[in-house]
Amino acid sequence: MGAHEFWFEPSASHKATNPSSLMVDVLVGENFAGMVFPFEPRAYQGAYWIGPRQVVALHTRPLSEKTPMLVFQGDGLHTLAVATYATDLEHETVEDFQAFAREIGAGDVLATFPPIPNKDGGVKEKYRRFSKMLIPHGQTEVGDVRHGFEYEWVKSPTGLTLFALNHPAKHHPIDLFCRSSDAKVTYERHVTDADGEVPFLSGKFDRCLANAVFLEASRSGQAWSSTWVSLTWEPKVEKPL
C-alpha cells in the first residue's frame, strides 16, 4: 500500500462562473494528483468555513439541506478546515506496513516499536486526517492563523509551521508539492526545524500542498494509528525562509 494525500481544491467550473461563492472538490491520491470526490461536510467530524466575519460549522447543517456552497464573506482570507473521523485499515503483511512507514518518513518509529502481526499476519492501523484549504478573496492581505485543531499547518508570508498536539512539530519529515500551470508537479521532502517551520518551494506555481504524517504505536506493537495533516494554497510570490 502506498501513502495517500488528502486535500481540497476549488471546483474550477464553479469558480469561473460564480466569483462570490465556491464549490469544493475532495482529492485523494499521490504526487499531487488523485481521484476527485464530492465534498459532503456532514460526513466529517468537523468541517468549518472560516472567513473574516464568522466561522460557519458546515458539518452541523441539517441533512435536509443541500450541500452548501461556500459563500465569501467579503475581502479577506477564507479557510476551509476539516477533521475526519478515524478509519480502520489493515496492512496485509508486516512487510507492507514497514514499507508504508518508511514511505511516509516514519521508519525510525519501527526501531522503537517493531510491528507485531495479528493472527492473519497483518498489521492494523487507524488513521485520521486534518486538512485546510486557504482561499484569499478580494484585495485584503490577511495572514493565516491557527484555528484550534490538534494537528494543523499555518502559513506565514515566508514559510509554513506545523503544529502537533498544540505544539510546534520540530524535526518532523514533511512533503511539499507544487503544481505549475502546465500540470508539472515539483516535489521536495523536508524536515521541520526546531520551531516546526519549513520553507516554501522556490518557483512559480499555481497551487501547493504540504503534507505531514504522524505514526504512533500501541505498547504491544499490534495496533497503530496515523494522523495526516495537509494544507493547500494558491501561491503568489513566495519568499523562502
N, C-alpha and C positions, 0 to 999 in steps of 0.2 A: 504494500500500500504506500502511495506517495503522500506527501504533505499537501494539503489543500488550503489555499487562502479563501477568505470570505470577505466580500466588500460590497459597497453600494455605489451606483453611478446614476446620474440623471438619465431619464429616457430621452434620447436625442430628438425624437419626433415631437414630443410634447414641449420640450424646451424651445424648439424653433417656432412653435405656433402660439404659445401662451406664456409670455415672459413674466407674468405676475404670479405664477404658481409653478409647481414642479411635480412630476411623477418620477418614481424611482424604480430602478431595477436592482435585484439582488444577483450577485455573481459569485460563483464558486468554481475555483479552478487553480491552475498553476501558471507561474510566469506571467501574471497579469493578463491572463486570457482564461475565459471559462464559460460555463453554461449560464444562461440567463433565466431567472425565476421571477415571478411576480412578488412584489412587496406587500405582504399582508401583516400589518403591525400587530394585530391581535394574536398572532402566532408566537410572539416573543414575550419573554418575562418582563421586559421593559423596552419601550420604543418612544423616544421623545423628539419632538421638533422644537428646537430652541432658537428663538430669534431675539432681536433687540428689545422687544416689548414683553414677551411672555414665553413660558415653557408649556407646550401642549403635550399631554400624555396620550399618545396615539393608541396605545395598547388597551386603554380602558374604554374605548368607544364601544357603544352597543353593537352587537352582531348584526342588528337590522340595518345599520348604516353601510353604505358602500365604502370601499376602500378610499380614504380621503386623499385628495390632492394636497400637497404641502404648499400652503399659501404664504408668500413672502410678507413680512411684517414691516415693510419699509426698508430704507437703506441700512446696511449693516451685515455683519457675518451671521449666517444661519447654519445650524448644525443639526444633522440627524444622528442621534446617539441610540444605539440598540444593544441590549443584552439578551442572549438566547437562554433557553432552558438547557440543562445538562442532558446530553445524549449518550447512550451506551454504544460501545463499539467493541468488537473482538478481533484482534490480530490473530491470524491462523496459526502462526508459529512464533517461538521466541526470536528466531532469526528475523522474521518480518518486523517484529516490534523493535528490535535493535537497529535495523536499517532505518526505520521511521525516526527513532530518537536521534540517530546520527544526522539524518537529513535536516532536522529542524535545529541542529546545533546543540542538542542536549545529550551528547554522548558521555559527558562526564558524570551525569546522573547515574548511568548504568554501572559505573565502578562502585558507587556508594550503595546502590540498591539493585543488585542483579535480579532481573526479572525471572520469576518462577512460573512455569506453565501450569495451567489448570488441568483437570482430568482429560480434557480434549486436546491438550498440547498447545493451546492458545494463550494469549495474554489479553485480559480485559482492560479497557480504557473508558473513561467517562470524560467527554470533552464539552467545553463551553466557550462561547465567543462573545467578545465585546468589540463593537465596531462603531466608528464615527465617520461621517462624511461632512466636509466643510464646503459651504456654498456662499461666496460673497455676493451681495446684491446691492446695486447702486454704487455710489461713489465713496461712501464712508469707509475708512480704513480702521477696522477694529480687530484686535488680535484674538486668537483662540484662548480659551481658559479651561480649567478643569471643571467637570460637571458632576463629580462625585462618584463615578464608578470605581470599583475596587481596582480595576486594571484599565488604563487609559493612556492614549497618546495625547500630547499637547504640542501644537505647532507654534513656534515663535517666528519672528521675522528672519532669523538666521539659522534655525535648525529645529530639531524635534526633541522632546523629552518624554521618556517612557516611565509611567508610574505602575507599581505593582503593590497591592495591599496598602495603598495610600502613601507609599514611599517611592522615591526615585529608584528605578531598577538599574543599579550600577553593574557594569561589566557583564551585560547580558547580550547574547547574539541576537541580531535582528536582520531582517531582509528589507531592502529598498528596491522598488521597481518604479521606473518612469517610462511613459509611453509618448512617443512623438507623433506628429500629425500623419506620418506615413505608417503608423501602427508598429513601428520598431520599438522593442522594449529593451531598456538598459537596466541591468541588474547588478547590485553590489550587496555583499554581506558585510555588516559592520558589527562592532561591539560597543555598547554604550560606555561612556566614560564614568568617572566617579560621581558625577552629578546626574547620571541617567540620560545624558544627551548624546545625540549623533548629528552629523552634518547632513545637509541636503546633497543629493546627487548634483553634480555640475552639468549644465547643458540646458538647451531649450526644449521644454516638454509641454505637452497638453494636459497630462494627468499623471499623478504619482500615487503610489501605495506603499505604506510602511506596515510591516507585519512582524509580530513577535510571538513566540510560543513559550509558555512556562509548563514544564513537565514535572510532576510530583508522583511519588510512590507511597503506598501504604508500608507499614513496617514489615509486612510479610513479603513484599515484593510481588504479590499476585494481583493487586488492584492498583491501577494507575489513573491519574487524571491529568488532563491538559487544558490550558487556558490560552485561547488565541485572541490576540489584540491587534486590531487593524485601524488604519486611518487612510482616507483618500482625500485628495485635494487637487485643485487646478492651479499649478504654479504660475506666478507672474515672472519676475526676475528673482530667483532665489539666490541668496548670498550664503555660501558655505560658512560654517562656524570657523 
